[in-house]
Amino acid sequence: MFDYSKRTYIMGILNVTPDSFSDGGDFNNIDKAINRAKEMVREGVDIIDLGGESTRPGHKYVEADEEIKRIIPVIKELKKEVNVPISVDTYKAKVADEALKLGVEMINDIWGLKKDKDMASTIAKYDAHVCIMHNQDGTNYDGDIIEEMKKSLLESIKIGLNAGIKKEKIVLDPGIGFGKNVEQNLEVLRRLDELNSLGYPILLGTSRKSVIGHVLNVEPKERLEGTIATTVLGIRDGISIVRVHDVKENLMAAKMADAIYRK
């Protein structure tokens, strides 16, 4: 789907939820969601990541049927109205199956194929792409955080490969803001380049997250500059995709960073 050797790709966030930490309620009807998707396409987005359940800290669990009810009408319209790949942000195999039936190209699983035992085989059945994120309950690590993350990600990769997901369709996400406190998030960002040894493209998702809010002491919608800083530094360290709310601004920063850091 992408040639990661050429440039950094931009994944635009489209949450059709009432309670996401930054844009909850902004696009939770179909017209608003489609208009926002079209706006992102005009701004140069490469892939749209659609979410039907907030995954912010302390979020309220959403049943699979409710998540399907939220996202399926939007997917149907997106497939008619925009000409970019669609990713669905879910850790539930039932939701993934309904989305993939409609031609969704990627599943973005915040639990790295470990929460739902049927997720990997569902993705493999449709020969789809997957973003495997590092996540865990709590913020305790037995040893070096990056080495622990590598171990966990390798376990997730093994689950995917054993289920039949193709290696070239796997992307990894270090999971900034998930199973990590502020200092741990900063350490992971400081050492992102060490994840390249796993041999897979890396997706970085820091957009408007609390680690930026903590450092800059600003509210979610005031975290653009902090997000751009992580985008540029991530590109320096070899990431392939950035997942962001603000497409236009991060795309311009990525183009500049690509010109400097990519040979």
N, C-alpha and C positions, 0 to 999 in steps of 0.2 A: 504493500500500500504506500509505503514511503521509502525514500532512499536517504537514510540517516547520515550518509557521508557528505551530503550536499549542503545541508543547512539545518537549522533548528526549526522544528514544527510547533505551531501554536494550537493548543487545545482550548477551546472556549467553553466556559462553564455555563450551563443552562439548568437552573434548579426550578422544577415545578413543584415546589414545596411551600408550606405556609410558615416554616420555622427554621430555614437555613440561617447560619450565623450572620451572613452579610446581605444576602439578597432574598431572604425568606419572604414570600408573599408578593415579590415584585413581578414574577412571571407565572403565577400559578393559575392562569386561565389560558386557554389555547391560543387566543388571538395575541395576547401579550407575549407568549412564548415564541410564536412563529415570527412575530415582528422583531423580537430580540435576536432570534437566529438569523434572520435576513440581514439585520444590522451587522452582526458579527461577520457574516459572509462578505458584506461590502468592505469591512475593515481588514479582511484578509485572513480570516481564520482557516485552519487546515482541517480541523475535526471538531465536532460539537459533542460535548460530554453532557448527557441528559441525566438528571437525578430526580428520583421521586421520593427519596427519604433523606432527611437531613442526617448527616453523620457528625455533626458538631458534638463536642463534649457534652454529655448529659442529654443527648437527643432522645426523643420519644420513639420507641420502636413502632414500625409500620408493618402491618401484615402484608404478605405478598399480594393478596388480591387487591388491597387498597393501592399498593405501589403500581400494580399493573393498570388499575383504573386511572391513575394519574398520568402515566407515561405513554400508554398505547395510542390514545388519540393524537398526542403530540407527535409521536414517531410517524404515524400515518401521514400527517400533514407535512412534516419535515421531508419525508421521502418524495413528496410531490413538489415542494416549494424550494428546496435548497439542494445544491449539487456538491455537497461535501460529505465525507464519511461521518457516520453517527456512532458514538460510543454511549453505552448505558452504564451508569454508576450504580451497581447493585452487587450484593453478596448472596442473593437468593437465586437458586437454579431455576425455579419456576418463573420468576420474573425474566431472567436471562433468556429462557426458552421462548417465551412469548415475544420478546424483543427481537431475537435472532430470526424468528419466523418471518419477520417483516423486513429483513435485509440489513439489520444493524450490523456494523462491521467489527465492533470491539466491545468487550465487556471489561469494565474497570472495577475490579474486586478489591475492596479495602481490606479484606481478610485473606488475601493471597491464596484463594482456593481451599482454605482450611475450615471455613465456617459451615459450608454446605457441601456434604460429600458428593453430591451430584453435579456440582458446578463445573468441574474440569471436563467431565464426559459430555456435558451439555454443550460447552464451548467447542469441544473437539467434533461433535456431531455436525456442527455447522461450519467447520473449518474456519472459525473466526479468530480474530486477534484477541489478546488478553493483556491487560495491565495488572500485574501482580504487585500488590503493595505490602510493605512490611508493616505489621501491626502486632500488638500484644496487649493483654490485660495488665494494667499497671505500668510502672516506669522503672522497675528493678531489673538490673542486668547483672549476670553472674561475673562477667569479665569485661573486656573491652567492648564498647557498644557497637562499633563497626563490625568486629568479628562476630558478635552475636547476631547482628542483622544479616550478615552474609550467610551464616548457618541457617537461619530461619528462611531466608529467600531461596537458598538452595533446596530446602525441604519442599517449598512451594513449587519450585521449578520441576522437581522430580515428580510431584503429584500431577502436574500438567503434562509432562512428557509421557508419563506412564499411561495417562488417559488418552493420549493420541494427539495432543496439541502440538503443532509443529514448532520447532525451536525458533524459526525465523518470525513467528507470530507472537512471541513473548516480549513484553516490555516490563521493566522493573521500576518500582516507585519506592523511594526510601521512607515514605510515610511521615513527612513533617507534620507534627501536631497529633500524631497517633501513637500512643504508648510511649511518649517521651515528654519530659518537662522542658521548660524554656532552655536551660543550660544544655540539655541533651540535644535539643533541636539545633542549637547553635553549633554544637560540636559536630553533628552530622553534616550541617551545611559547610563547616570548615574543612571536612574530610571527604566531601562528595566524590572526589576523584578516585578514592580507594575502591569504590563500588564498580569501577570499570573493569576490574580484574575478573568479575563474574562473566563477562563476555556478552552482555545483553544491553540493548539501548536503555537509557535511564530517562524516566519522566520525573520532572520536578514540579510539585504542587505546593507552593507557598502562598498563593494569592490571598492577600488580606488576612492572613492567619494571625493567631494570638501571639506568636513569637515576635512578629513585627509590631503588633500593638504594644507588647510589653517593652520592647526596646525603645520605640518612638513615643509611647504614651499617647496614642491616637485611636479613634474609633475605626471600625472595619472599613468604612467607605473613605477613610482618609489615609489608607495604607498603600496607595499607588506607588509612591516613590520607593518605599521600603521593598515592595514586591519587585519593582524593576531592578533594584540593587541585587536581589537574589537571582533574578533571571540572568543578568549579565555575568555574575560570578559563577553561576551554575554552568553557563555555556563555556566559560573559561575552563571549567573542570570536566567538560566532556558530555554534558547532558544532551539528549536528543529531542525532547519534547518539554514544553512548559505548559502547565494547566493554569489558566488565568481567567479572571473576570473581565479585565480591561484589555481587550484584544489589540486595539490599534496601538496603544502606547507600548505594550510589551513587544509587539511585532517590530516596531521601529527600533527599540532597544536591542532586540535579538539580531536584527539585520546588521546593526553596527558592531555588535559583539562578534557575529559570524565573520565579518570583514576583518576583524583584528585577529581572532583566535583560530579560525579554520583555515587550513592550508589548501 
